[in-house]
């Protein structure tokens, strides 16, 4: 049966209308993101004109006054007068969430300074075709410091045709422990990209917490490149595991240099499971391997053999660390085991992550802030 011509026209018009609506929706979200980015970068670069561009002139900024605990409010002009033109701030700004309905939208932004975190909740309206911030409420909380989590960018498991990537459990437990202790966390990876995940057991309450936490999930997907990281901002670096690390951690000199710099400024270097491969080529400024003469652990040769992947690895992690002079310690397969020696903290496998997370927080909280007494 032939479709009536009028029906064909109606279908074409409907599809065109839906396509145009989708394009407009994408355009709106891009414009909202641009407005919020103007706010973040204008704030962090002391560019007052770029800040003005993000706000409606009648915008209000509201907060709880830290002294009186009453409602505080600034007009846009009062807010701008508090800023120093051209002052560049040591701050990382992130867009955590954007939600839009018709001509109204909300955006959540996180600003992380070395010792403070600001959460901004913004209301935007589309006025005369332009998205502008009309209201901002914010709150701040102290940050105990900052920790860098290094994750793999590599997704393939050698030539097996299987996926490797990042073990999410080894991120979630450490991130949650640091967050609850008041530490800000950033992610870095060799390629600055999100990668394949495994270990996503949502029956595990810590993993479920991480996946459902907008801030945590957003940060994992906004991974930095090593060249974007200033090691002076961090009290520790933690190399998370996953088989993918075996291919992209060892030869990444930028990651190794970051870790060496953090360590030599009395910071902590931590690693777990296959993440310990990130330690193999770290050399201190005197040329000595970081691991030389130190007790440490990681995924063992016996564990690699038991899961049938010893022949698929580019090399065996335990052997490589021993060749660099590390005193590699081994517990029975799949048991929890950690080592802390001279600010080098390591865990044998994913089963060790809870113990490692607790020890990392405890080490960071030493009186001198360096864990050098442990």
Steps between C-alpha positions, in 0.01 A plus 500: 500500500637840401550758772291811427711795385359722775609245764854493359516878520377488859765242594776706337387812684485309829853362456627844402336652805648237731845546347480875533387462862795272579742741333358787705531295818866426425559865413343615828714264706814616317410863570432425868835326527670798333338742748607291799851463355519880470422515871764240596780633282414864563512435876826305488674742266381825659324590173215717626358568154471130431325461835253777410429316176380197700255687727182697454559853638229442761645168620527430873755283682378344826677317779495434872709762677774310689484739795131566562376179330232721341421542130768699320449651157710690246393675184710430193685829544571428867637160401725643229635766735631224726721362223843615386519561123759276335556287811553137398383246756633153577161342448347219298145564380267221387147490366341214693149510360274696263122460485268695271127532441378743234650842582625416851804301608706407803874436515720362776863608512785388726797733561795334675777708656797355692317529834138583409218364289208707374175348371306740278135442409395726214164588351506608136233645273494543125439875463468648149664186362795511742560269795601697810555422869226678695563350843785319673503338842822358634658331799859432588675230697861467611720255313764307692710499185504346155580150380560390143369164378673363189291269280574313180391615154557154349195284431633184330636185665797432274409291196223304673217703350375563854470829682728609784482861616436621855380306803230729641517347849859618534386857433171507692633390839790742498295792367227454763750478787676817383173685444372416847830621648461836323752456218438628149575242230607544138553232235785480250563248222762461224256613229265706715205284403236283662563131437339158525389405851462167672426409860167688489327292766209724599417262783814637663375808690825693451501446124129588484571819699771599257291437187204691643712793624479770232821671607704179514367367169551835327859524620581151377377599153690833500843345536799733468806452284831480691613831344196670655598402854710708739658253746535776761121488546492141629587322823482155341467313172325164483540260205174305464511157343347307215685294239507797260768664715752238388504657154493874564635575851859369480632715215305816582781726615263789577312291758826372646634854532180615674533222755870568558432870555216434748713249689804727524281776647415263788184370336372144479514267200242220514405219265293185495489176304613559138516871578836428666642479147493880510788479749735301275667795325471773764844641573584758763708808417821316594420230242405233753187295429226596745440136594863409567545359849135552596245239599210498256244277337270473200331236287717194543641259243301221668172691467570583135573135433187380681272713280680378188638835381870471578578433132283788381673770706782704344698403814430380853449781750658330800811412302537853361479661846749253643741580215480868599613413852161489672454258791180343367289330766235238425192377687283202395311557176196729531565591864516861624858621535654848507845647560599852612870587486638856495183656356462224240165325556404194293229234494523151350162469326143630487428318827750737667333825396296560815807463721707717267236776494494517882879501521531773236269732696683420824836573338378829356377605844837468672585814704763619254264436207749281321466152652881502530478362855325185393 
